[in-house]
Amino acid sequence: MDGTVHLTLEGEDLHIERDIEEQKVPKILEAFYEDDTTEEIEANMDQESQSMNGFELTDDVMNRLSRGQEAFIQTLIDYGDNNGWVTSEDVVPGMAEYGRPIDRPGNIGGVRKGMTQKFGDDNDIIEKDQRSGDTVYRLNPAYRDEFRDHFNMG
């Protein structure tokens, strides 16, 4: 973490706004969740982290996915290697398996562009990288369990 976070505290006779250094956020969250179990704290911190990144995965986001976007995400869940990465070549048969065939790997860009248009530039649902000359994609690990549950992929 680096940079600053804008913190707002509001209550019945209280309104405080302040910019703080990002590295102080875990201590603030620790105090905020002091009565929670470790599992609850970790889950809440994951949610807070998603919100701090400017994008929050909500049921509304999941319900607004097109059928092609759903097939792409299901492919990434099902075909991912140990780290979740899938080559663009493997996306083609995966999307066909999930009912939305694409002609070639180049069409993946259209699916991703639709997600950007729908959810904004700050959405980080899909990650893209280059490995040994191949384009690879993966579902952001922070969202993997939520999408598995959403698609009943246990």
N, C-alpha and C positions, 0 to 999 in steps of 0.2 A: 504494500500500500504506500502510495506517496501522494502528496497533494493535500487538499483540505476538503472537509465535509461541512455542509451547513446544517447546524443543529437548531431545532425549534422545540421548545417546551411550552406547552399551553395547558392551562387549567382555569378553574373558576377565578380567580384574581391573579393570574400569573400569565405572563407572556415574555419569554426569553428567547432571543435569537443570537446565535454566535457561530462563527466559523472556527472549526478546530482542525488540528492536524489529524490525518487519517489514522496514524499509528496509535492515537488515543482512543479510537472507536472501540476496540475489544474491551478495554477497561470499563468504559461507560456501559457497554452492553452487559458485561459481567455484573455490574452493580444493578442494572435494570432487571436482570433475570436471577438475582441472588437466591430466590426461593425455589427455582426450578431445578429439575434433575439435570444431569449432564446431557442426556439425550435431548431433552427439551431445549436446553441452551444451544446445543449444536444445530438443531433444526431451526431455531429462531435466528441464529447467527447466519446460517445459509440464506434464509429469507432476507435478512437485513443486507447481506452482501449483494444479493440479486438487486435489491432496490437501490443500493448505493451505486451500482453500475449503470443505472439509468433505465434498466429494463426489468420488468417483473413478470414472470410467467404466471398467468392467472387462468382460471377456467374459461374466461372470455377469450383469451388468446387461443387456447386449445380448441375451443368451439368454432373459431373463425378460420381455422386452417382449411385450405382447399383440399380436395381429395388427393391431388398430386403432392401437395406438401405433406399430407399425412403419410402417403406411400413412401416419400423420401425419408421421413423421420423413422418410420417402421423399418425401412431397409437399413438405416444406420444402426438401429438397435439390434437387428437380427444378424446382419452381416459383419459387424464390427470385429476387429481383431481384439487382442487382450487390452488394448488401450482405446478401443472404440473406433479406430480409423478404418475407412472403407475406400478402396480405390474407385476412381470415377468409372473404370471399366466394370467393376462389380455392382455399381449402382444400377446400371441398365437392366440386368436380369432381376435384380431385387425389386425394382419398381414394377416390373411386369408381374412378378409374383404377387405383389400387393394391389394389382388391378389398375395400374396407371403406367403402361409401357411408354418408354421414350425411345426415340430412334437411335440416339447416340449420346455419348457423355456430354457433348457440348450443350445439350438441352437442359442440363442441371442448372446452368446459369439462370434460365428463365424461372425455374422453381424458386431459386434463392432470391432473385430480383422481386418476385411476387411477395415473398416474406418481408423483404425490406420495405416495399411500398405499403404493405398492410400494417407492419409493426414498427417501422422507423429504422433509421440507421443504427441506433444504439441496441437493437435486439442482437443478442449473442447466442441464439438458439443453435445455429450451425457453425462449426469451426472448419476452416479450410487451410490446407498446408500443401507443400510440395515435398515429396519423398522420392528420392532416386529418379527424378524426372517425371513422376506420376503425380497428378493432383489427387489428394485424399481429403475426405470429409469425415467429420464425426459430430454427433450430437453432443453439445456441451455437457460434460459429466454432471454439472450441478442440476441439470434438468432430467437426466436419464430416468431416475426412479419415478418421477411424476408422469413422464410420458409412458413408461411401462405400465403404470397403473391406468392411465387414461385409455390406452389401447388394449388393456387386459392381456399384456404380454408377460405377466408374472415372471 
